[in-house]
Amino acid sequence: MLRFSLRLGLVLACAMLVAAAPLVAGNGNLLHGVGAVNSSLGGVSTAMKTDIIGALNTNPALLTRFEGYEIGFSAEVFDDQPIITVDFNNTPGRPDGTFTTEADTELGVLPAIAIGYRPKGKRWAIGGGLLAV
């Protein structure tokens, strides 16, 4: 009886994992870059030594291209005003069948702080940061 329960439990666990796989698709809106410099380049600076924040986000191996201490501070500010208009045909009470909703949003700030260090003449580097993605 114990073997049957263990097998059933494993089958159910695998089935739940497979069923939950589509949830990964609901991860929200992804930014095209992190930090002001990387965002202004549209996130294409994966292989370029532009700034320490972009290097930490997309390609940490670029830390070896900086020499000495490198510190980066950045903030991106955004303000979105989503307006949604839905058109329904034959809606009772509304002959045109059009509904509009406007959101009341506040200014958003995405901060980024990064630091990296590579000793002069060495092939290794270390870095870390707090990046808003």
C-alpha positions, 0 to 999 in steps of 0.5 A: 500500500505504501508503494502505491501511495508513493507512486501516486504522489510522484505522479500527482507532483509531476502533473502539478509541475507540468500544469504550472509551466504556463504560469511562467508566461505571466511574468509581467512587463520586462524592461529592455535595459536596466539603468539610464545608459543601458535603457537609452541604448535599447538594451543592445549593449550586452557585449559592450563596456558601457557602464557597470550597471548594464554589465551586472544586468546582462553580462557580468563577464564585462566586469573584467573590462573595467579597471579599479573601482567602478561605482554607478548610480542611476534612476529611471522615471516613468509615468504611464497613463493607460486608457482603455476603451471597449466597444460592445455592440447592442449594450442596453442603456448605452446605444453607442456601446462604448466604455472608457476607463482611465487609470490614476497613476503616480510617477514611478522610479526605478533605481539602480546602484552597482559597484565593481572592482578589478585589481590593476593587472589582474584577470578577475573582478568582483561586483554587486548591485541593486537593480530594479527590473 
